[in-house]
Amino acid sequence: MTFEEELEQKQYSFKDVFLLKTYYSYLKPYRKPFFLAIFIDLFINICFTIEPVILRYLINALTAFNDGTLTFDEALRQALLFVGLDLGLMLFAIFGAYFITMALKKIGQKVIYDIRCQLFDHVINLSTKSLRSMPVGSFVTRVTNDSQNLSLLFSDILPSFLRSILSLVVIVVMIFVYQHFYGFIYLAYIPVVFLISFYFRRKARRYYRAEKKSVSVMNAFLSESFSGIKVTKSYAREDRMQKEFDVRNESIFHAFIKSQNLFAIFYPFMYLLQMSCVLIVMAFGIPSVLAVPQTMTIGDFQMLYSYSTQFFGPIQQVTQQLNTLQQIISSAERIQGVLSLKEEKDVEEDKLDVPSFRGEIEFRHVYFAYVGEDYVLKDVSFTIKPGQTAAFVGATGAGKSTIISLISRTYTPNKGEILIDGIDIKEYSLSCLRRNIGIMLQDVFLFSGTIADNISLGDKSLTLEDVKKGAREVGADTFINRLPQGYQEKVTERGENFSAGQRQLISFARTLVYHPSLVLLDEATANIDTETEKIIQDSLERIRRIGTMVIVAHRLSTIKRADVIFVVDHGVLKESGDHQTLLKKRGIYYNLYRLQNMEQALDRKGDDNED
């Protein structure tokens, strides 16, 4: 079972009441304006609902004038009174509805603003394992689409639900007051409608979940596809990508059609019930109006007819809101699933925070596995002294980069201890580790903005001179000063307007501008040309005085001058020593070094033949 499948299984375990109670807590800061708006909204709804009663009196007054029961002046006075009352209530209701709608929308957006802030803060503090195990698009969907759906709960669903319930109560009460026999007819429809709605609600929830999942999968696919568009075009895989897109697109289409088919049955059925109620009212009402003497006035009949058409409006709205509520609950499940993931935050007051490290690193019988007990590192032990430059070499998949990740506490070991300056790394706060450890990775990520922004990462405490100094230390100023805008040169998405070597130099400057106690380089020179490597080699020599440096390198020329070199093979530490010592052993390091020299010789020979 994948991480995302486990997350979905977990999020479906939340009860509806728990979810609604949880998200109601976000409303607490805005409760007073919210409930005031709800109260006024309900009063406005009453104005609309009692309009048939006002029309009843108006029609009865006009009928009484025709019968000679009222004089012209009396009938006119009553007519003007009821028309004026109806007009005043409607104007109040129309203008009031606008302001209440805007107020509720604003409150809904404030609530969603708070939820998005919490959700984003939670996601960026998740463990690396959680972040890497779940597609980026799935997180994006939850932060944007799902959180936006929740705004409907406070701006639309809850007000509309209360409004509809109040309308039903007013309608039934009015009918019982004026024609109580028909009140029992209306009451008989309520349980039938709600039982049918409950059945459709259960069906709709399953379809909405499938639709949400399909959209999330599509977003993850699009995020990955657009990020890797260069690879797709380089290998002419557009057709294959289009087919994969079609599969996911069809999944969304079919999930949507299933839900719409359900409502295509539901709404006509509800309309059929409404028409049956109208027919019953007409079947009993018309003979009562035509009877001599009349047992029902024309005004009463008009009121009953109006309410028979209005009666199912609130019921349909309630059922529609319940169905929409399923979409919201589906979104709430997905958001709560992410919020339930354990954060990587520390309780800072319980952890050590030191200004800087001396730089001693020690591994004691460390075991680590990404999955289960498939150990990537097995019983690894070594010590790096303060100020030393240590290098780790070995074949791809040997576990070199994992050691870097463990030192920075991106991951934690399954067994054993990792110590910095004699203290278990878990005793330090994360902020302390992040502040004192500088990491340079092979895969450099640059943000949209300027070069200066990417080096400082938006830290206002760093001046432009600090940024320039960091760039000079690694030799990045050589190419930056040649750019038209210099340090204010724009960086496009992921830094695609710069070469791999230039991106790497910017990353180096980004690391050194904070003056870390430990510098970790993970294959940082793998994607750069020989000329840039020479610049970096020179800069590495200059920054060795900063503190302890740990290098993972494929190119052995990068680490020849390291104080100690560790050779890792299939997760086991096999050899250690400096460059000359390891060559004399004629072991794994010797074979790797000789193989690289042979490859370089063949490359030079090939270049000479081309010339």
Secondary structure, 3 states (H helix, E strand, C coil): CCHHHHHHHHHCCCCHHHHHHHHHHHHHHHHHHHHHHHHHHHHHHHHHHCHHHHHHHHHHHHHHHHHCCCCHHHHHHHHHHHHHHHHHHHHHHHHHHHHHHHHHHHHHHHHHHHHHHHHHHHHHCECHHHHHHCCHHHHHHHHHHHHHHHHHHHHHHHHHHHHHHHHHHHHHHHHHHHCHHHHHHHHHHHHHHHHHHHHHHHHHHHHHHHHHHHHHHHHHHHHHHHHCHHHHHHCCCHHHHHHHHHHHHHHHHHHHHHHHHHHHHHHHHHHHHHHHHHHHHHHHHHHHHHCCCCCCCHHHHHHHHHHHHHHHHHHHHHHHHHHHHHHHHHHHHHHHHHHCCCECCCCHHHCECCCCCCCCEEEEEEEEECCCCCEEEEEEEEEECCCCEEEEECCCCCCHHHHHHHHCCCCCCCEEEEEECCEEHHHECHHHHHHHEEEEECCCCCCCEEHHHHHHCCCCCCCHHHHHHHHHHHCCHHHHCCCCCHHHCEECHHHCCCCHHHHHHHHHHHHHCCCCCEEEEECCCCCCCHHHHHHHHHHHHHHCCCCEEEEECCCHHHHCCCCEEEEEECCEEEEEECHHHHHHHCCHHHHHHHHHHHHHHHHHHHHHHHC
